[in-house]
């Protein structure tokens, strides 16, 4: 069983993204970022109604910018995927999910403490430097399907 349809190319995209966004937070931090990517692909709500694939999620543009800063500026994102990150990517597309990213659709790395909301969405928790945010209650049932 898998949480989302994927190709080997998608595994490479996730692997490159988790490395670029969270390599400094170790494998657990990278898994959490990967989980948000998968959550966005399966959530049929809010900002993610029109993203149905991993590729759509990675290259989604919102407000004139890519949703993930690493796509726009990340030299690590444009390096080849490594086996260790590919293994993590396979885990998140198949079964992995853990608090605080289990149901989260957003994360970011603030300069200070995590704010209680992020663009109106409630704080789910923090892992190392990243703050994770879930959808407001009753706004995205599809984000909670697993």
C-alpha positions in Angstrom: 0.0 0.0 0.0 1.2 3.5 -0.7 -0.1 6.9 0.4 0.3 8.5 -3.0 1.0 7.4 -6.6 4.6 8.0 -7.5 7.3 7.3 -10.0 11.1 6.8 -9.6 11.4 10.4 -10.8 9.1 11.5 -8.0 11.3 9.6 -5.5 14.3 11.6 -6.8 12.4 14.9 -6.5 11.4 14.2 -2.9 14.9 13.1 -2.1 16.4 16.2 -3.5 13.9 18.4 -1.7 14.3 16.8 1.7 18.0 17.2 1.5 17.8 20.8 0.4 15.3 21.8 3.0 16.3 19.7 6.1 19.7 18.0 5.7 20.8 19.8 8.9 18.0 18.2 10.9 19.0 14.6 10.2 16.9 11.8 8.8 13.9 12.5 11.1 13.8 16.1 10.0 14.1 15.1 6.4 11.3 12.6 6.8 9.1 15.3 8.3 9.6 17.6 5.3 9.0 14.7 2.9 5.7 13.9 4.8 4.5 17.5 4.1 5.2 17.0 0.4 3.1 13.8 0.4 0.4 15.4 2.5 0.0 18.2 -0.1 -0.3 15.7 -2.9 -3.2 13.9 -1.2 -5.0 16.9 0.3 -7.7 18.0 -2.0 -8.3 21.4 -0.3 -7.2 24.9 0.4 -4.0 25.8 -1.6 -3.6 22.2 -2.8 -6.8 21.5 -4.8 -4.9 21.6 -8.1 -1.8 19.7 -7.1 -2.3 15.9 -7.6 1.2 14.7 -8.1 4.6 14.9 -6.3 5.9 16.9 -9.3 2.9 19.3 -9.0 3.7 19.8 -5.3 7.4 20.4 -5.7 7.0 22.9 -8.5 3.8 24.6 -7.3 3.9 28.4 -7.6 2.0 30.6 -5.1 2.0 34.3 -5.1 4.5 34.4 -8.0 7.1 32.2 -6.2 7.7 28.5 -5.9 6.2 27.1 -2.7 9.5 25.6 -1.7 12.4 28.1 -1.5 14.9 25.4 -2.4 13.4 25.2 -5.9 14.1 28.9 -6.5 17.4 29.3 -4.7 18.6 25.9 -3.5 21.8 24.6 -4.9 21.3 21.4 -3.0 18.0 20.8 -4.7 19.8 20.8 -8.1 22.3 18.2 -7.1 21.6 14.5 -7.9 19.6 12.6 -5.3 21.6 10.4 -3.0 20.6 6.8 -1.9 20.0 7.8 1.7 17.5 10.4 0.8 15.9 8.2 -1.8 15.3 5.6 1.0 13.6 8.3 3.1 11.5 9.4 0.1 10.3 5.8 -0.3 9.3 5.6 3.3 7.1 8.8 3.1 5.3 7.8 0.0 4.5 4.3 1.3 3.7 4.7 5.0 5.6 7.1 7.2 4.0 9.8 9.2 4.8 11.2 12.7 3.9 14.2 14.8 4.3 17.1 14.2 4.3 16.6 10.4 1.8 13.7 10.3 -1.1 15.9 9.1 0.8 19.1 8.4 0.5 20.9 5.1 3.0 23.7 5.9 6.3 24.2 7.6 8.9 26.9 7.8 12.0 27.8 9.7 11.5 31.1 11.6 14.2 33.4 12.9 12.7 33.1 16.4 10.0 31.0 18.1 7.2 29.3 16.2 4.2 31.6 15.9 0.9 30.1 17.1 -0.5 30.3 13.6 0.9 30.5 10.1 -1.3 32.2 7.5 -4.2 31.4 9.8 -3.4 27.7 10.2 -2.7 26.3 13.7 0.7 25.3 15.0 1.1 21.5 15.2 4.5 21.3 16.7 8.2 21.9 16.1 11.1 19.6 15.2 14.5 21.2 15.6 14.3 24.5 13.6 11.1 23.8 11.6 7.6 24.7 12.7 4.7 22.6 11.4 1.1 23.7 10.7 -2.0 21.6 10.1 -5.2 22.9 8.5 -7.8 24.6 10.6 -10.5 22.2 11.9 -13.1 21.2 9.4 -11.3 22.9 6.4 -9.5 19.9 4.9 -10.8 16.5 5.8 -8.6 14.9 3.1 -5.4 15.9 5.1 -6.4 13.5 7.9 -7.0 10.4 5.9 -4.3 8.0 7.2 
